[in-house]
Amino acid sequence: MERMDYVRICKCCKLRGFDKNKGVICSLTNDIANFQTNCDTYDEDRSIKKVQDQAIFEELVNKQESKGSTKKIIIGFIILIAGVVGTVAIPGRIFYGAIIIGGIQVVVGMIDSSK
């Protein structure tokens, strides 16, 4: 495991401590964690664990929303460009629908990504 994996686990333990030079440590050993897969003395602090789980969940939701926003922007640009190209390529025809819908899609995607 990497140091951040240990920190994530130890931050949720009632036996956690802190050293200004080492960061999160075990209060039993006064050192950073060094267990392989499980800590035999781990005592979960449910209040901290709940907060950590909520933060992880919110991070995942934000990533999904960000992907959706990017997808909206890209699709909007494609529709918008298709409308402009169609308008230029075919004299006498203006593809208002594609231009307007594509533009709206881009704006909606940008608004979503700014949240």
VOGU-3710 file (C-alpha; in Angstrom, 3 decimals, decimal comma):
1> mermdyvric> 0,000/0,000/0,000  1,016/3,592/-0,533  1,182/6,220/2,204  -2,133/7,821/1,155  -3,880/4,442/1,513  -2,604/4,175/5,084  -3,629/7,765/5,831  -7,155/7,179/4,491  -7,530/4,135/6,761  -5,827/5,618/9,820
11> kccklrgfdk> -7,835/8,857/9,651  -10,927/6,776/10,476  -9,339/5,021/13,477  -9,951/6,149/17,055  -6,297/5,387/17,772  -5,003/7,873/15,229  -2,518/10,497/16,219  -0,709/13,315/14,508  2,935/14,268/14,311  3,886/17,579/12,699
21> nkgvicsltn> 6,742/15,890/10,807  5,117/12,558/9,933  1,442/13,517/9,607  -1,171/10,930/10,612  0,348/8,289/12,895  -0,768/5,479/15,178  -1,008/6,635/18,785  0,059/3,156/19,940  3,377/3,125/18,067  3,850/6,872/17,571
31> dianfqtncd> 4,847/6,060/14,005  3,263/5,879/10,577  1,272/2,754/9,730  3,160/-0,254/8,418  0,580/-3,080/8,327  0,250/-5,150/5,141  -3,486/-5,585/4,614  -5,239/-5,148/7,969  -4,391/-3,342/11,174  -4,988/-5,621/14,174
41> tydedrsikk> -5,690/-2,665/16,483  -7,980/-0,703/14,116  -10,926/0,800/16,003  -13,246/2,587/13,584  -14,390/6,098/14,460  -17,840/5,937/12,853  -18,411/9,698/12,810  -15,196/10,329/10,865  -15,807/7,315/8,604  -19,273/8,618/7,729
51> vqdqaifeel> -17,852/12,044/6,802  -15,087/10,426/4,733  -17,554/8,156/2,910  -19,782/11,163/2,135  -16,794/13,099/0,753  -15,810/10,158/-1,467  -19,401/9,846/-2,710  -19,606/13,581/-3,512  -16,282/13,400/-5,367  -17,579/10,537/-7,523
61> vnkqeskgst> -20,829/12,388/-8,251  -18,905/15,532/-9,235  -16,701/13,505/-11,603  -19,785/11,988/-13,253  -21,431/15,406/-13,596  -18,243/16,822/-15,087  -18,127/14,039/-17,681  -21,777/14,720/-18,557  -21,110/18,447/-18,948  -18,143/17,840/-21,238
71> kkiiigfiil> -20,226/15,457/-23,326  -22,999/18,068/-23,659  -20,520/20,710/-24,788  -18,912/18,432/-27,388  -22,238/17,248/-28,799  -23,509/20,836/-28,855  -20,461/21,991/-30,815  -20,874/19,138/-33,283  -24,540/20,021/-33,886  -23,732/23,737/-34,098
81> iagvvgtvai> -20,889/23,198/-36,571  -23,050/20,851/-38,656  -25,707/23,566/-38,841  -23,168/26,203/-39,898  -21,521/23,890/-42,448  -24,926/22,919/-43,850  -25,902/26,578/-44,127  -22,688/27,448/-45,981  -22,714/24,329/-48,168  -26,307/24,577/-49,379
91> pgrifygaii> -27,164/28,002/-50,799  -30,586/29,315/-49,855  -30,917/27,033/-46,814  -30,310/28,102/-43,237  -30,212/25,343/-40,639  -31,643/27,361/-37,760  -32,627/24,314/-35,742  -29,162/22,796/-35,645  -27,510/26,139/-34,926  -29,925/27,030/-32,115
101> iggiqvvvgm> -30,056/23,561/-30,540  -26,280/23,178/-30,761  -25,766/26,606/-29,204  -28,194/25,852/-26,378  -26,482/22,510/-25,735  -23,073/24,217/-25,486  -24,412/26,872/-23,084  -26,167/24,257/-20,906  -22,991/22,169/-20,779  -20,932/25,198/-19,763
111> idssk> -23,403/26,163/-17,055  -23,406/22,588/-15,718  -19,612/22,470/-15,639  -19,405/25,751/-13,717  -21,469/24,359/-10,809
//
